[in-house]
Amino acid sequence: MIFTLTLNPALDRYLYTGKLVADDTVRVDKIKDYPAGKGVDVSRVINELGGHSVAIAFLGGRIGDEIEEMLNDEGVVYASVRTDGEIRMNILIESDGGQYRLSLPGPGLSEREIDKLHKTLDILLREGDTLLMCGSVPGGIGKDIYRVLCERMTGRKIKVYIDSDKEPLAEGVKASPTGIKPNTHELDRLLGRESGGDYEEALREVSERYSIPEVLLTMGKEGAMAMIEGRIYRVEVPVVPVKSAVGAGDSFLGAYCMYREMGGTVETALKMAGAASAATVMTPGTELCRREDVVKIMEKVKVNKKAQIRDWR
C-alpha cells in the first residue's frame, strides 16, 4: 500500500481575473478551491488514475475541515493527524499578465502533535508498504524530520521516497531512502552546484553519494530523467498546451510509484509518470491530471534506456 505524508498541507484558493491594476479595485471573475500540499496532491493523482493510497496529513481548524470535505468528495482515502492550529491557505492569482502564487506560513506544531504523527505512522504502515514524504516542513518540527522518519521506516522494511527541497531534503537523503524526486533546481541545490550542466552525471553523483537506488528528476518541458538501480532512463514528453505547471512533479511521482506498486516495469511506470505530468500542465490552477488525458498522452511518451552505468548493490 502507498501512503503519502504531508506535514504542511494547504487550501489553494485560485482567483481568475483579467488584469491586475495597482491602487484600483480588481474584479475576480472566478474562485476555485483545491485541497493541496505535495503529498495530498500525490494521493489525489493516484486516486484519479484508479489506484489506492492513504493521504496522511496534519489537519485542523476550519480550513482543515474544508480540506477533509473536499477529499471526501473526490473519494481520496485519508488519515488526519489533528492539530490545534489553523491550516494555511495559498492564494494563486491568474491574470492576463501571468500567474502569481502567494504561499502563506502554516501553523507551528507541538511535541504532542509530532508524537501523534509517529504513533499514526507506526499503526498504519506495515512491512513492504511505501511512504512518500512530500513538501515543506512547518515550524515546530526539526529540519531533520525526513531523515528521522526515513530511518524509522526503513528499519521496518518500508520503502521511502522524499520529494522536498533545501535542508529537509539535504537531511533526508542522509538516511538513504529508496528514492527522491527533485526538479533541476532542487537537485542543483542538493549538490551545491551551479544550475544546468550534466544532469546524467548529477544523478549518478547523488545516487552514489547517498546510496539511493532511485533518483527521479523532473525537468519541465524537457520531460524527465531517472537513475534506477544504476541505469539511466530519459523520458521524453510531447508538447502540450500549458495552463499551469502546479502539481506536475507531484503527478510524476504519484503515477510512477503507483505503477511500480502494481508490478509494472520501470519503463511503464516512467511512461505513465511522464504522461501524468504532461496532462497536469494542461489543467488550470492547481487542478491535477485527468485520467483520460493521461491515457491519450501515454502513447506519445518515449522512454529511452541507456546502458547500465554500474551494478547496484
Summary of the structure (lengths in Angstrom):
residues: 313
radius of gyration: 18.9
end to end distance: 25.0
largest distance: 62.5
contacts: 1110
relative contact order: 0.13
helix: 38%
strand: 26%
